[in-house]
């Protein structure tokens, strides 16, 4: 595994339906370059995904859909939180951190509102 393949605390992540990057936070004791290494279970809002509230533009998001309807289409985004229901995929099953595969630069996190969160 090469240096660039370890995803650690502080890594920037981005949702395809949100403005701006987020920061990935990791709580763990297995370190790489003095930062905790992330695994596929590091997907919790407010714990691993900071900030947990973002500006979302997905019409599948009920908050965004309500805002679009109430402004007759004038507003197409709204502050909201992603809805994460599954771990990151894929991880690297060859390296296990805290009983789960580590994240890699190709890992994605799927939001139930249609956004895809990726490693930047």
Backbone atoms as SQL, in Angstrom:
CREATE TABLE atoms (id INTEGER PRIMARY KEY, chain TEXT, resi INTEGER, resn TEXT, atom TEXT, x REAL, y REAL, z REAL);
INSERT INTO atoms VALUES
  (1, 'A', 1, 'UNK', 'N', 0.849, -1.175, 0.000),
  (2, 'A', 1, 'UNK', 'CA', 0.000, 0.000, 0.000),
  (3, 'A', 1, 'UNK', 'C', 0.890, 1.232, 0.000),
  (4, 'A', 2, 'UNK', 'N', 0.596, 2.183, -0.856),
  (5, 'A', 2, 'UNK', 'CA', 1.381, 3.399, -0.954),
  (6, 'A', 2, 'UNK', 'C', 0.855, 4.450, 0.011),
  (7, 'A', 3, 'UNK', 'N', 1.707, 5.445, 0.316),
  (8, 'A', 3, 'UNK', 'CA', 1.330, 6.524, 1.238),
  (9, 'A', 3, 'UNK', 'C', -0.021, 7.145, 0.889),
  (10, 'A', 4, 'UNK', 'N', -0.252, 7.431, -0.374),
  (11, 'A', 4, 'UNK', 'CA', -1.466, 8.140, -0.772),
  (12, 'A', 4, 'UNK', 'C', -2.732, 7.307, -0.587),
  (13, 'A', 5, 'UNK', 'N', -2.581, 6.000, -0.334),
  (14, 'A', 5, 'UNK', 'CA', -3.738, 5.135, -0.187),
  (15, 'A', 5, 'UNK', 'C', -4.334, 5.142, 1.215),
  (16, 'A', 6, 'UNK', 'N', -3.632, 5.687, 2.208),
  (17, 'A', 6, 'UNK', 'CA', -4.179, 5.773, 3.553),
  (18, 'A', 6, 'UNK', 'C', -5.006, 7.046, 3.678),
  (19, 'A', 7, 'UNK', 'N', -6.242, 6.904, 4.103),
  (20, 'A', 7, 'UNK', 'CA', -7.106, 8.061, 4.342),
  (21, 'A', 7, 'UNK', 'C', -7.148, 8.258, 5.850),
  (22, 'A', 8, 'UNK', 'N', -6.802, 9.468, 6.285),
  (23, 'A', 8, 'UNK', 'CA', -6.660, 9.740, 7.714),
  (24, 'A', 8, 'UNK', 'C', -7.544, 10.904, 8.151),
  (25, 'A', 9, 'UNK', 'N', -7.603, 11.115, 9.447),
  (26, 'A', 9, 'UNK', 'CA', -8.327, 12.251, 10.024),
  (27, 'A', 9, 'UNK', 'C', -7.865, 13.536, 9.366),
  (28, 'A', 10, 'UNK', 'N', -8.804, 14.428, 9.101),
  (29, 'A', 10, 'UNK', 'CA', -8.486, 15.718, 8.494),
  (30, 'A', 10, 'UNK', 'C', -8.613, 15.739, 6.984),
  (31, 'A', 11, 'UNK', 'N', -8.797, 14.563, 6.375),
  (32, 'A', 11, 'UNK', 'CA', -8.935, 14.484, 4.920),
  (33, 'A', 11, 'UNK', 'C', -10.179, 15.252, 4.480),
  (34, 'A', 12, 'UNK', 'N', -10.100, 15.934, 3.360),
  (35, 'A', 12, 'UNK', 'CA', -11.260, 16.642, 2.808),
  (36, 'A', 12, 'UNK', 'C', -12.098, 15.660, 1.990),
  (37, 'A', 13, 'UNK', 'N', -13.420, 15.757, 2.167),
  (38, 'A', 13, 'UNK', 'CA', -14.369, 14.949, 1.421),
  (39, 'A', 13, 'UNK', 'C', -15.410, 15.888, 0.820),
  (40, 'A', 14, 'UNK', 'N', -16.063, 15.475, -0.257),
  (41, 'A', 14, 'UNK', 'CA', -17.011, 16.355, -0.949),
  (42, 'A', 14, 'UNK', 'C', -18.217, 15.559, -1.405),
  (43, 'A', 15, 'UNK', 'N', -19.401, 16.144, -1.221),
  (44, 'A', 15, 'UNK', 'CA', -20.648, 15.543, -1.695),
  (45, 'A', 15, 'UNK', 'C', -21.015, 16.155, -3.043),
  (46, 'A', 16, 'UNK', 'N', -21.445, 15.310, -3.964),
  (47, 'A', 16, 'UNK', 'CA', -21.827, 15.788, -5.302),
  (48, 'A', 16, 'UNK', 'C', -23.065, 16.681, -5.268),
  (49, 'A', 17, 'UNK', 'N', -23.842, 16.658, -4.180),
  (50, 'A', 17, 'UNK', 'CA', -25.054, 17.475, -4.070),
  (51, 'A', 17, 'UNK', 'C', -24.928, 18.609, -3.056),
  (52, 'A', 18, 'UNK', 'N', -23.711, 18.842, -2.563),
  (53, 'A', 18, 'UNK', 'CA', -23.540, 19.864, -1.525),
  (54, 'A', 18, 'UNK', 'C', -22.460, 20.865, -1.912),
  (55, 'A', 19, 'UNK', 'N', -22.546, 22.025, -1.296),
  (56, 'A', 19, 'UNK', 'CA', -21.535, 23.058, -1.509),
  (57, 'A', 19, 'UNK', 'C', -20.362, 22.827, -0.573),
  (58, 'A', 20, 'UNK', 'N', -19.178, 23.069, -1.074),
  (59, 'A', 20, 'UNK', 'CA', -17.979, 23.046, -0.240),
  (60, 'A', 20, 'UNK', 'C', -17.557, 21.682, 0.245),
  (61, 'A', 21, 'UNK', 'N', -16.299, 21.532, 0.572),
  (62, 'A', 21, 'UNK', 'CA', -15.823, 20.263, 1.125),
  (63, 'A', 21, 'UNK', 'C', -16.133, 20.159, 2.620),
  (64, 'A', 22, 'UNK', 'N', -16.147, 18.934, 3.108),
  (65, 'A', 22, 'UNK', 'CA', -16.279, 18.627, 4.524),
  (66, 'A', 22, 'UNK', 'C', -14.932, 18.124, 5.006),
  (67, 'A', 23, 'UNK', 'N', -14.827, 17.934, 6.301),
  (68, 'A', 23, 'UNK', 'CA', -13.629, 17.341, 6.885),
  (69, 'A', 23, 'UNK', 'C', -13.993, 15.987, 7.475),
  (70, 'A', 24, 'UNK', 'N', -13.168, 14.991, 7.178),
  (71, 'A', 24, 'UNK', 'CA', -13.356, 13.668, 7.742),
  (72, 'A', 24, 'UNK', 'C', -12.602, 13.590, 9.060),
  (73, 'A', 25, 'UNK', 'N', -13.313, 13.281, 10.126),
  (74, 'A', 25, 'UNK', 'CA', -12.700, 13.121, 11.442),
  (75, 'A', 25, 'UNK', 'C', -12.686, 11.638, 11.777),
  (76, 'A', 26, 'UNK', 'N', -11.615, 11.209, 12.411),
  (77, 'A', 26, 'UNK', 'CA', -11.461, 9.802, 12.751),
  (78, 'A', 26, 'UNK', 'C', -11.005, 9.704, 14.195),
  (79, 'A', 27, 'UNK', 'N', -11.647, 8.831, 14.928),
  (80, 'A', 27, 'UNK', 'CA', -11.256, 8.572, 16.311),
  (81, 'A', 27, 'UNK', 'C', -10.683, 7.162, 16.338),
  (82, 'A', 28, 'UNK', 'N', -9.403, 7.056, 16.594),
  (83, 'A', 28, 'UNK', 'CA', -8.775, 5.745, 16.618),
  (84, 'A', 28, 'UNK', 'C', -7.351, 5.835, 17.114),
  (85, 'A', 29, 'UNK', 'N', -6.779, 4.687, 17.364),
  (86, 'A', 29, 'UNK', 'CA', -5.415, 4.645, 17.895),
  (87, 'A', 29, 'UNK', 'C', -4.397, 4.166, 16.874),
  (88, 'A', 30, 'UNK', 'N', -4.859, 3.622, 15.757),
  (89, 'A', 30, 'UNK', 'CA', -3.924, 3.195, 14.721),
  (90, 'A', 30, 'UNK', 'C', -3.635, 4.392, 13.832),
  (91, 'A', 31, 'UNK', 'N', -2.359, 4.795, 13.824),
  (92, 'A', 31, 'UNK', 'CA', -1.973, 6.062, 13.209),
  (93, 'A', 31, 'UNK', 'C', -1.110, 5.865, 11.970),
  (94, 'A', 32, 'UNK', 'N', -1.180, 6.865, 11.111),
  (95, 'A', 32, 'UNK', 'CA', -0.271, 6.984, 9.980),
  (96, 'A', 32, 'UNK', 'C', 0.130, 8.446, 9.909),
  (97, 'A', 33, 'UNK', 'N', 1.399, 8.723, 9.987),
  (98, 'A', 33, 'UNK', 'CA', 1.919, 10.105, 10.015),
  (99, 'A', 33, 'UNK', 'C', 1.210, 10.932, 11.080),
  (100, 'A', 34, 'UNK', 'N', 1.068, 10.365, 12.275),
  (101, 'A', 34, 'UNK', 'CA', 0.473, 11.011, 13.452),
  (102, 'A', 34, 'UNK', 'C', -1.007, 11.358, 13.309),
  (103, 'A', 35, 'UNK', 'N', -1.718, 10.695, 12.388),
  (104, 'A', 35, 'UNK', 'CA', -3.156, 10.905, 12.243),
  (105, 'A', 35, 'UNK', 'C', -3.854, 9.551, 12.271),
  (106, 'A', 36, 'UNK', 'N', -5.025, 9.473, 12.931),
  (107, 'A', 36, 'UNK', 'CA', -5.764, 8.208, 12.942),
  (108, 'A', 36, 'UNK', 'C', -6.187, 7.804, 11.524),
  (109, 'A', 37, 'UNK', 'N', -6.082, 6.508, 11.221),
  (110, 'A', 37, 'UNK', 'CA', -6.453, 5.977, 9.914),
  (111, 'A', 37, 'UNK', 'C', -7.953, 5.689, 9.889),
  (112, 'A', 38, 'UNK', 'N', -8.614, 6.030, 8.773),
  (113, 'A', 38, 'UNK', 'CA', -10.058, 5.850, 8.630),
  (114, 'A', 38, 'UNK', 'C', -10.402, 4.455, 8.109),
  (115, 'A', 39, 'UNK', 'N', -11.574, 3.968, 8.549),
  (116, 'A', 39, 'UNK', 'CA', -12.107, 2.720, 8.002),
  (117, 'A', 39, 'UNK', 'C', -13.498, 2.977, 7.427),
  (118, 'A', 40, 'UNK', 'N', -14.105, 1.939, 6.835),
  (119, 'A', 40, 'UNK', 'CA', -15.390, 2.129, 6.154),
  (120, 'A', 40, 'UNK', 'C', -16.539, 2.478, 7.103),
  (121, 'A', 41, 'UNK', 'N', -16.337, 2.281, 8.405),
  (122, 'A', 41, 'UNK', 'CA', -17.365, 2.620, 9.387),
  (123, 'A', 41, 'UNK', 'C', -17.306, 4.058, 9.871),
  (124, 'A', 42, 'UNK', 'N', -16.349, 4.827, 9.379),
  (125, 'A', 42, 'UNK', 'CA', -16.236, 6.240, 9.768),
  (126, 'A', 42, 'UNK', 'C', -17.175, 7.079, 8.906),
  (127, 'A', 43, 'UNK', 'N', -18.475, 6.933, 9.164),
  (128, 'A', 43, 'UNK', 'CA', -19.509, 7.566, 8.341),
  (129, 'A', 43, 'UNK', 'C', -20.593, 8.280, 9.143),
  (130, 'A', 44, 'UNK', 'N', -20.295, 8.619, 10.398),
  (131, 'A', 44, 'UNK', 'CA', -21.310, 9.219, 11.263),
  (132, 'A', 44, 'UNK', 'C', -21.290, 10.744, 11.181),
  (133, 'A', 45, 'UNK', 'N', -22.487, 11.334, 11.017),
  (134, 'A', 45, 'UNK', 'CA', -22.609, 12.799, 10.993),
  (135, 'A', 45, 'UNK', 'C', -22.254, 13.373, 12.348),
  (136, 'A', 46, 'UNK', 'N', -21.517, 14.449, 12.354),
  (137, 'A', 46, 'UNK', 'CA', -21.150, 15.117, 13.594),
  (138, 'A', 46, 'UNK', 'C', -20.015, 14.450, 14.335),
  (139, 'A', 47, 'UNK', 'N', -19.684, 13.222, 13.975),
  (140, 'A', 47, 'UNK', 'CA', -18.553, 12.512, 14.575),
  (141, 'A', 47, 'UNK', 'C', -17.443, 12.404, 13.544),
  (142, 'A', 48, 'UNK', 'N', -17.780, 11.844, 12.374),
  (143, 'A', 48, 'UNK', 'CA', -16.797, 11.667, 11.311),
  (144, 'A', 48, 'UNK', 'C', -16.947, 12.680, 10.182),
  (145, 'A', 49, 'UNK', 'N', -18.146, 13.133, 9.936),
  (146, 'A', 49, 'UNK', 'CA', -18.393, 14.081, 8.841),
  (147, 'A', 49, 'UNK', 'C', -18.706, 15.432, 9.457),
  (148, 'A', 50, 'UNK', 'N', -17.747, 16.356, 9.289),
  (149, 'A', 50, 'UNK', 'CA', -17.829, 17.687, 9.891),
  (150, 'A', 50, 'UNK', 'C', -17.742, 18.733, 8.779),
  (151, 'A', 51, 'UNK', 'N', -18.633, 19.682, 8.653),
  (152, 'A', 51, 'UNK', 'CA', -19.817, 19.888, 9.494),
  (153, 'A', 51, 'UNK', 'C', -20.937, 18.951, 9.067),
  (154, 'A', 52, 'UNK', 'N', -21.817, 18.603, 10.004),
  (155, 'A', 52, 'UNK', 'CA', -22.908, 17.692, 9.663),
  (156, 'A', 52, 'UNK', 'C', -24.015, 18.362, 8.855),
  (157, 'A', 53, 'UNK', 'N', -24.081, 19.683, 8.875),
  (158, 'A', 53, 'UNK', 'CA', -25.089, 20.421, 8.104),
  (159, 'A', 53, 'UNK', 'C', -24.388, 21.084, 6.927),
  (160, 'A', 54, 'UNK', 'N', -25.001, 20.979, 5.757),
  (161, 'A', 54, 'UNK', 'CA', -24.413, 21.565, 4.552),
  (162, 'A', 54, 'UNK', 'C', -25.517, 22.213, 3.735),
  (163, 'A', 55, 'UNK', 'N', -25.147, 22.826, 2.641),
  (164, 'A', 55, 'UNK', 'CA', -26.128, 23.356, 1.701),
  (165, 'A', 55, 'UNK', 'C', -26.315, 22.294, 0.621),
  (166, 'A', 56, 'UNK', 'N', -27.494, 21.689, 0.614),
  (167, 'A', 56, 'UNK', 'CA', -27.805, 20.584, -0.289),
  (168, 'A', 56, 'UNK', 'C', -28.640, 21.093, -1.457),
  (169, 'A', 57, 'UNK', 'N', -28.426, 20.511, -2.632),
  (170, 'A', 57, 'UNK', 'CA', -29.214, 20.892, -3.809),
  (171, 'A', 57, 'UNK', 'C', -29.999, 19.727, -4.404),
  (172, 'A', 58, 'UNK', 'N', -30.077, 18.609, -3.683),
  (173, 'A', 58, 'UNK', 'CA', -30.786, 17.439, -4.202),
  (174, 'A', 58, 'UNK', 'C', -32.296, 17.595, -4.027),
  (175, 'A', 59, 'UNK', 'N', -33.059, 17.548, -5.109),
  (176, 'A', 59, 'UNK', 'CA', -34.516, 17.625, -4.972),
  (177, 'A', 59, 'UNK', 'C', -35.112, 16.399, -4.276),
  (178, 'A', 60, 'UNK', 'N', -34.335, 15.336, -4.109),
  (179, 'A', 60, 'UNK', 'CA', -34.796, 14.155, -3.374),
  (180, 'A', 60, 'UNK', 'C', -34.767, 14.395, -1.866),
  (181, 'A', 61, 'UNK', 'N', -34.071, 15.433, -1.436),
  (182, 'A', 61, 'UNK', 'CA', -33.999, 15.794, -0.019),
  (183, 'A', 61, 'UNK', 'C', -35.297, 16.519, 0.340),
  (184, 'A', 62, 'UNK', 'N', -36.064, 16.043, 1.325),
  (185, 'A', 62, 'UNK', 'CA', -37.341, 16.684, 1.666),
  (186, 'A', 62, 'UNK', 'C', -37.216, 18.160, 2.046),
  (187, 'A', 63, 'UNK', 'N', -36.124, 18.546, 2.696),
  (188, 'A', 63, 'UNK', 'CA', -35.925, 19.953, 3.062),
  (189, 'A', 63, 'UNK', 'C', -35.765, 20.802, 1.800),
  (190, 'A', 64, 'UNK', 'N', -34.975, 20.319, 0.859),
  (191, 'A', 64, 'UNK', 'CA', -34.760, 21.042, -0.403),
  (192, 'A', 64, 'UNK', 'C', -36.060, 21.076, -1.205),
  (193, 'A', 65, 'UNK', 'N', -36.751, 19.946, -1.297),
  (194, 'A', 65, 'UNK', 'CA', -38.015, 19.897, -2.050),
  (195, 'A', 65, 'UNK', 'C', -39.035, 20.872, -1.471),
  (196, 'A', 66, 'UNK', 'N', -39.099, 20.955, -0.154),
  (197, 'A', 66, 'UNK', 'CA', -40.021, 21.893, 0.493),
  (198, 'A', 66, 'UNK', 'C', -39.656, 23.341, 0.177),
  (199, 'A', 67, 'UNK', 'N', -38.347, 23.629, 0.197),
  (200, 'A', 67, 'UNK', 'CA', -37.888, 24.984, -0.112),
  (201, 'A', 67, 'UNK', 'C', -38.193, 25.342, -1.568),
  (202, 'A', 68, 'UNK', 'N', -37.996, 24.408, -2.473),
  (203, 'A', 68, 'UNK', 'CA', -38.291, 24.644, -3.889),
  (204, 'A', 68, 'UNK', 'C', -39.783, 24.917, -4.063),
  (205, 'A', 69, 'UNK', 'N', -40.621, 24.109, -3.413),
  (206, 'A', 69, 'UNK', 'CA', -42.071, 24.277, -3.528),
  (207, 'A', 69, 'UNK', 'C', -42.547, 25.590, -2.926),
  (208, 'A', 70, 'UNK', 'N', -41.996, 25.954, -1.770),
  (209, 'A', 70, 'UNK', 'CA', -42.471, 27.168, -1.097),
  (210, 'A', 70, 'UNK', 'C', -42.028, 28.450, -1.798),
  (211, 'A', 71, 'UNK', 'N', -40.990, 28.367, -2.619),
  (212, 'A', 71, 'UNK', 'CA', -40.530, 29.566, -3.336),
  (213, 'A', 71, 'UNK', 'C', -40.831, 29.477, -4.824),
  (214, 'A', 72, 'UNK', 'N', -41.677, 28.513, -5.200),
  (215, 'A', 72, 'UNK', 'CA', -42.045, 28.280, -6.601),
  (216, 'A', 72, 'UNK', 'C', -40.820, 28.142, -7.497),
  (217, 'A', 73, 'UNK', 'N', -39.840, 27.444, -6.988),
  (218, 'A', 73, 'UNK', 'CA', -38.640, 27.149, -7.766),
  (219, 'A', 73, 'UNK', 'C', -37.550, 28.192, -7.706),
  (220, 'A', 74, 'UNK', 'N', -37.773, 29.275, -6.959),
  (221, 'A', 74, 'UNK', 'CA', -36.766, 30.338, -6.896),
  (222, 'A', 74, 'UNK', 'C', -35.530, 29.902, -6.105),
  (223, 'A', 75, 'UNK', 'N', -35.722, 29.068, -5.102),
  (224, 'A', 75, 'UNK', 'CA', -34.604, 28.569, -4.305),
  (225, 'A', 75, 'UNK', 'C', -34.431, 27.099, -4.638),
  (226, 'A', 76, 'UNK', 'N', -33.212, 26.699, -4.960),
  (227, 'A', 76, 'UNK', 'CA', -32.981, 25.308, -5.360),
  (228, 'A', 76, 'UNK', 'C', -32.033, 24.567, -4.432),
  (229, 'A', 77, 'UNK', 'N', -31.750, 25.151, -3.270),
  (230, 'A', 77, 'UNK', 'CA', -30.908, 24.487, -2.283),
  (231, 'A', 77, 'UNK', 'C', -31.314, 24.939, -0.891),
  (232, 'A', 78, 'UNK', 'N', -30.910, 24.161, 0.105),
  (233, 'A', 78, 'UNK', 'CA', -31.276, 24.496, 1.482),
  (234, 'A', 78, 'UNK', 'C', -30.292, 23.853, 2.442),
  (235, 'A', 79, 'UNK', 'N', -30.134, 24.453, 3.631),
  (236, 'A', 79, 'UNK', 'CA', -29.302, 23.810, 4.654),
  (237, 'A', 79, 'UNK', 'C', -29.955, 22.502, 5.090),
  (238, 'A', 80, 'UNK', 'N', -29.160, 21.465, 5.137),
  (239, 'A', 80, 'UNK', 'CA', -29.668, 20.161, 5.509),
  (240, 'A', 80, 'UNK', 'C', -28.508, 19.252, 5.884),
  (241, 'A', 81, 'UNK', 'N', -28.823, 18.100, 6.409),
  (242, 'A', 81, 'UNK', 'CA', -27.813, 17.091, 6.736),
  (243, 'A', 81, 'UNK', 'C', -27.963, 15.925, 5.770),
  (244, 'A', 82, 'UNK', 'N', -26.839, 15.338, 5.351),
  (245, 'A', 82, 'UNK', 'CA', -26.956, 14.142, 4.518),
  (246, 'A', 82, 'UNK', 'C', -27.591, 13.000, 5.318),
  (247, 'A', 83, 'UNK', 'N', -28.182, 12.060, 4.620),
  (248, 'A', 83, 'UNK', 'CA', -28.762, 10.886, 5.260),
  (249, 'A', 83, 'UNK', 'C', -27.917, 9.679, 4.849),
  (250, 'A', 84, 'UNK', 'N', -27.055, 9.263, 5.756),
  (251, 'A', 84, 'UNK', 'CA', -26.116, 8.182, 5.500),
  (252, 'A', 84, 'UNK', 'C', -26.653, 6.909, 6.155),
  (253, 'A', 85, 'UNK', 'N', -26.853, 5.867, 5.360),
  (254, 'A', 85, 'UNK', 'CA', -27.431, 4.636, 5.896),
  (255, 'A', 85, 'UNK', 'C', -26.525, 3.416, 5.747),
  (256, 'A', 86, 'UNK', 'N', -25.356, 3.602, 5.171),
  (257, 'A', 86, 'UNK', 'CA', -24.453, 2.465, 4.949),
  (258, 'A', 86, 'UNK', 'C', -23.005, 2.935, 5.069),
  (259, 'A', 87, 'UNK', 'N', -22.075, 2.001, 5.236),
  (260, 'A', 87, 'UNK', 'CA', -20.661, 2.384, 5.314),
  (261, 'A', 87, 'UNK', 'C', -20.107, 2.813, 3.956),
  (262, 'A', 88, 'UNK', 'N', -18.890, 3.357, 3.997),
  (263, 'A', 88, 'UNK', 'CA', -18.162, 3.686, 2.776),
  (264, 'A', 88, 'UNK', 'C', -17.963, 2.404, 1.964),
  (265, 'A', 89, 'UNK', 'N', -17.949, 2.523, 0.626),
  (266, 'A', 89, 'UNK', 'CA', -17.647, 1.392, -0.258),
  (267, 'A', 89, 'UNK', 'C', -16.750, 1.840, -1.405),
  (268, 'A', 90, 'UNK', 'N', -15.895, 1.065, -1.959),
  (269, 'A', 90, 'UNK', 'CA', -15.360, -0.105, -1.286),
  (270, 'A', 90, 'UNK', 'C', -14.260, 0.321, -0.334),
  (271, 'A', 91, 'UNK', 'N', -13.930, -0.525, 0.565),
  (272, 'A', 91, 'UNK', 'CA', -12.739, -0.338, 1.390),
  (273, 'A', 91, 'UNK', 'C', -11.662, -1.278, 0.871),
  (274, 'A', 92, 'UNK', 'N', -10.545, -1.322, 1.548),
  (275, 'A', 92, 'UNK', 'CA', -9.493, -2.266, 1.187),
  (276, 'A', 92, 'UNK', 'C', -9.502, -3.392, 2.219),
  (277, 'A', 93, 'UNK', 'N', -10.067, -4.566, 1.874),
  (278, 'A', 93, 'UNK', 'CA', -10.176, -5.659, 2.840),
  (279, 'A', 93, 'UNK', 'C', -8.835, -6.283, 3.221),
  (280, 'A', 94, 'UNK', 'N', -7.779, -5.890, 2.542),
  (281, 'A', 94, 'UNK', 'CA', -6.455, -6.430, 2.863),
  (282, 'A', 94, 'UNK', 'C', -5.866, -5.761, 4.106),
  (283, 'A', 95, 'UNK', 'N', -6.391, -4.587, 4.478),
  (284, 'A', 95, 'UNK', 'CA', -5.900, -3.887, 5.663),
  (285, 'A', 95, 'UNK', 'C', -7.102, -3.572, 6.561),
  (286, 'A', 96, 'UNK', 'N', -7.090, -4.126, 7.747),
  (287, 'A', 96, 'UNK', 'CA', -8.200, -3.973, 8.691),
  (288, 'A', 96, 'UNK', 'C', -7.771, -3.041, 9.826),
  (289, 'A', 97, 'UNK', 'N', -8.590, -2.011, 10.056),
  (290, 'A', 97, 'UNK', 'CA', -8.386, -1.045, 11.139),
  (291, 'A', 97, 'UNK', 'C', -9.675, -1.034, 11.960),
  (292, 'A', 98, 'UNK', 'N', -9.579, -1.217, 13.264),
  (293, 'A', 98, 'UNK', 'CA', -10.748, -1.265, 14.144),
  (294, 'A', 98, 'UNK', 'C', -11.810, -2.228, 13.607),
  (295, 'A', 99, 'UNK', 'N', -11.365, -3.403, 13.193),
  (296, 'A', 99, 'UNK', 'CA', -12.232, -4.499, 12.741),
  (297, 'A', 99, 'UNK', 'C', -12.971, -4.248, 11.428),
  (298, 'A', 100, 'UNK', 'N', -12.552, -3.253, 10.647),
  (299, 'A', 100, 'UNK', 'CA', -13.173, -2.987, 9.350),
  (300, 'A', 100, 'UNK', 'C', -12.101, -2.632, 8.325),
  (301, 'A', 101, 'UNK', 'N', -12.391, -2.837, 7.024),
  (302, 'A', 101, 'UNK', 'CA', -11.435, -2.444, 5.985),
  (303, 'A', 101, 'UNK', 'C', -11.171, -0.932, 6.011),
  (304, 'A', 102, 'UNK', 'N', -9.947, -0.545, 5.660),
  (305, 'A', 102, 'UNK', 'CA', -9.623, 0.884, 5.625),
  (306, 'A', 102, 'UNK', 'C', -10.275, 1.561, 4.424),
  (307, 'A', 103, 'UNK', 'N', -10.400, 2.882, 4.523),
  (308, 'A', 103, 'UNK', 'CA', -10.832, 3.676, 3.375),
  (309, 'A', 103, 'UNK', 'C', -9.675, 3.813, 2.407),
  (310, 'A', 104, 'UNK', 'N', -10.010, 4.000, 1.137),
  (311, 'A', 104, 'UNK', 'CA', -9.004, 4.293, 0.121),
  (312, 'A', 104, 'UNK', 'C', -9.456, 5.523, -0.649),
  (313, 'A', 105, 'UNK', 'N', -8.600, 6.022, -1.507),
  (314, 'A', 105, 'UNK', 'CA', -8.948, 7.212, -2.293),
  (315, 'A', 105, 'UNK', 'C', -10.141, 6.959, -3.208),
  (316, 'A', 106, 'UNK', 'N', -10.490, 5.690, -3.465),
  (317, 'A', 106, 'UNK', 'CA', -11.621, 5.349, -4.328),
  (318, 'A', 106, 'UNK', 'C', -12.909, 5.081, -3.562),
  (319, 'A', 107, 'UNK', 'N', -12.877, 5.136, -2.252),
  (320, 'A', 107, 'UNK', 'CA', -14.074, 4.873, -1.448),
  (321, 'A', 107, 'UNK', 'C', -15.112, 5.971, -1.657),
  (322, 'A', 108, 'UNK', 'N', -16.384, 5.580, -1.620),
  (323, 'A', 108, 'UNK', 'CA', -17.507, 6.515, -1.769),
  (324, 'A', 108, 'UNK', 'C', -18.501, 6.254, -0.647),
  (325, 'A', 109, 'UNK', 'N', -19.194, 7.308, -0.269),
  (326, 'A', 109, 'UNK', 'CA', -20.254, 7.222, 0.723),
  (327, 'A', 109, 'UNK', 'C', -21.527, 7.714, 0.040),
  (328, 'A', 110, 'UNK', 'N', -22.576, 6.930, 0.103),
  (329, 'A', 110, 'UNK', 'CA', -23.809, 7.255, -0.616),
  (330, 'A', 110, 'UNK', 'C', -24.817, 7.861, 0.342),
  (331, 'A', 111, 'UNK', 'N', -25.347, 9.030, -0.046),
  (332, 'A', 111, 'UNK', 'CA', -26.411, 9.686, 0.722),
  (333, 'A', 111, 'UNK', 'C', -27.759, 9.209, 0.165),
  (334, 'A', 112, 'UNK', 'N', -28.703, 8.984, 1.037),
  (335, 'A', 112, 'UNK', 'CA', -30.034, 8.524, 0.614),
  (336, 'A', 112, 'UNK', 'C', -30.741, 9.547, -0.274),
  (337, 'A', 113, 'UNK', 'N', -30.260, 10.796, -0.283),
  (338, 'A', 113, 'UNK', 'CA', -30.858, 11.841, -1.106),
  (339, 'A', 113, 'UNK', 'C', -30.203, 11.940, -2.481),
  (340, 'A', 114, 'UNK', 'N', -29.319, 11.010, -2.800),
  (341, 'A', 114, 'UNK', 'CA', -28.737, 10.975, -4.142),
  (342, 'A', 114, 'UNK', 'C', -27.329, 11.522, -4.268),
  (343, 'A', 115, 'UNK', 'N', -26.785, 12.055, -3.206),
  (344, 'A', 115, 'UNK', 'CA', -25.411, 12.577, -3.256),
  (345, 'A', 115, 'UNK', 'C', -24.382, 11.458, -3.108),
  (346, 'A', 116, 'UNK', 'N', -23.234, 11.674, -3.711),
  (347, 'A', 116, 'UNK', 'CA', -22.125, 10.740, -3.578),
  (348, 'A', 116, 'UNK', 'C', -20.980, 11.509, -2.937),
  (349, 'A', 117, 'UNK', 'N', -20.565, 11.059, -1.747),
  (350, 'A', 117, 'UNK', 'CA', -19.479, 11.704, -1.023),
  (351, 'A', 117, 'UNK', 'C', -18.195, 10.966, -1.376),
  (352, 'A', 118, 'UNK', 'N', -17.201, 11.739, -1.836),
  (353, 'A', 118, 'UNK', 'CA', -15.946, 11.130, -2.266),
  (354, 'A', 118, 'UNK', 'C', -14.776, 11.791, -1.567),
  (355, 'A', 119, 'UNK', 'N', -13.648, 11.094, -1.607),
  (356, 'A', 119, 'UNK', 'CA', -12.401, 11.572, -1.040),
  (357, 'A', 119, 'UNK', 'C', -11.804, 12.594, -2.004),
  (358, 'A', 120, 'UNK', 'N', -11.393, 13.725, -1.511),
  (359, 'A', 120, 'UNK', 'CA', -10.799, 14.768, -2.373),
  (360, 'A', 120, 'UNK', 'C', -9.309, 14.600, -2.488);
